[in-house]
């Protein structure tokens, strides 16, 4: 699976932001400023997508139809994760829950409109169905569907 041009642009801007986010000095600050402009114009403005340039989010994710995607920067997302349109990955709310974000292991596929929230782990190779609402952890190779999400993988 490969990213299309729109997704490549988003990933390029994400990488650029990650490169300059925590560096000091005038040159780094200028580059991070340029990241913010690119992010506002293209990622947010054109695609209505929000992905924080966090070191815990792989820049080897795969975005299909990268519109309306929201990913909290405290989430941990491994290489090869496929994310489709209108996906939300983030925290559950306020207080201590706002620090707890999902860990999505390698090669997980996330269907359109899925919501993955809270301090949970999605195991490697799992598949999350369209519009699933995932609020608890699942082991590797799960097939996760529904509201609330359930594992329907055959054992």
Secondary structure, DSSP 8 states (H G I E B T S, - for coil): ----HHHHHHHHHHHHHHHHTT--SHHHHHHHHHHHHHIIIIIITTT--EE---TTB-TT-EESS--S-EE-TT-EE-TT-EE-TT-EEE--SSGGGGG---EE-TT-EE-TT-EEESS-EE-TT-EE-TT-EE-S-B-TT-EEETTTTEE----
